[in-house]
């Protein structure tokens, strides 16, 4: 009597273990844990707000539903965080980094502070692409970029960044190759100082991110005339900056900037993070970008969440960083004034 | 207009907005008192919570926090000599000196009451001038901003000690402050200056750790050396009465308080100067109001007017800072920039609509500042006697606590260990400055304004060539700066003459 029952129980147990779903084994990894997103800039900016939006919604899509906190590590335009993340953080999947995309430019121009290689991070992907546009002051009479080509006076162009960012490189190239007298004027205080300078009619033009300046375009303070390769619905019809020049080198330089724009909000894990953790992360990011709740909240903040896969992101990054020496030299030349 | 004004009040008085305002004020109360954590950072941390709120609830929540931070920041500055906020450093000079004399209650009463007056004046300014402020802000281009900074820098002459030696020392420390602000990447070409190969220094020396080290550490050392409580060996009965004295002082020197509030408003409304400047200009003005030579030297040793000035100015700049933020979407400071993010989140686009469609909402901001400050000041006054008693606790019990606050404050500003080293080094420098009688306020002023001055000058020259010197406001501001710089000399001569006549 005992033997058959024993056999029944044993086979029952055996069958249940065989049929248990794989997730039951993988779920505990993030169970009850805290995932930290390190942001390389101060709170309040675009990267920070995107990170906080993701921190709110990602847990649903990560098995184990970890709580996510955002930690700011500002300094040197994002280089400090990028260095720290490359060299000091354990690749255990509990810390990821919202990489400041301009650090690719810093690495390209071989900046002395760069102690990381952007290609070697374990890439999750990018949470959005950022279009950049050439903006002209609303009350000026130029309706298209072609109108600017005949202008003899200096075009006072504001810029924010240092070290190879698009707001210096693109106007500089456009000026040199198209014979425009672009007078680059620094506004280290940031986007808001440039907008104020527009209000005061102190500057005529600038080359900045489209999404950050949508409110000002809407109210007519500025008008976009040219865009980078990364587009957005409202600016689809604008000429692309690469198409405005004929020289191959100039086109490549602009293509480099556009490639950086494409990987607009890069997210990475430390080099050497195990593949199965990377899979979880990439899936979670992909799903979060499709979440309708996230779309609504992002739109309120004038942001857009659009997942660019790790392969696509790496393609762009490699394009930027694997350039031959002569192109790098040209890039360095145009990132100065 | 008047209906909108009243409607704004009713918006805040509904139970949900009012509750959120109370919560915001409670958060702001602690953020102000704790050194290191600033109003701007806290605003950023509070933003995720407003997703589900309506604008009428979110604004009292955010503003309720941000507008009381300056009020309670003065408390820490007075009691412990540690700046509760980067904008309450000037209150330390005379406020903490008063605490050491046993007049802590009086200093607190003065600080709180002047904060309230300042907040009310700032709010009133916000209410009255939004329609007309646009031309004002637009006239001030980069050259004019540079001249405003020069005016600010000339206040150094009033912040220095007395006499020619005092002025010389003040100029030198101001110059050192200016030099210290040059550390990091230059704004034009990104060239690194004074970074000694350290990536940490690329952004320059961080303000909060420098200020904490410069002011807090020498106080702690002083406390240790004296071996007494903060208030020395003064008997404790005076503390309670002191608070009422402080409140009365605000009204005794009412016009000074009002003038300093107006200074806070004037500087706070200009985007690009940040919040840290108004307190020093107001302090310099308070010093200039001294009527005798003894009074002038009394500043820095515990003159209540040295508390009233900065106390009022750092609150009035709040209301003023909202003006460009709301009227054009140009934030006047880092905190305002984050608040702007909050507006966008709620679908409010700053601009002409704020004065038409959303006028009641704009007035609700005014009322939030008013009500939040009244409530916080009232609550603080209730507790102030207990708080003032902290100054009679034995020094060696207080020291570890103050030291801990200082270092945590220094660390939490940027989560960076490098900041702690900066705190220590600035502490060493600050101690030496106190020991040898070199004044610290000019250093801080030079430090805050140095890199700002450089970038505005650069921008002005690049944009206008030499022509910027001929702009009308530039010339006007130049003469104002000259006046401010020379006033202490004029003041001394006038006072000496007066004393001669009196003999």
Interface residues (C-beta under 8 A of the other chain):
Chain A: X42 X43 X44 X48 X49 X52 X56 X71 X72 X73 X74 X75 X76 X77 X79 X80 X83 X113 X156 X162 X163 X183 X184 X185 X186 X187 X188 X189 X192 X193 X195 X196 X197 X199 X200 X202 X203 X215 X216 X218 X219 X297 X300 X301 X302 X336 X337
Chain B: X40 X41 X43 X44 X45 X47 X48 X51 X137 X138 X140 X141 X142 X185 X187 X188 X189 X190 X199 X200 X202 X203 X271 X272 X328 X329 X330 X331 X334 X337 X338 X341 X344 X345 X346 X347 X349 X351 X414 X415 X416 X455 X458 X459 X462 X463
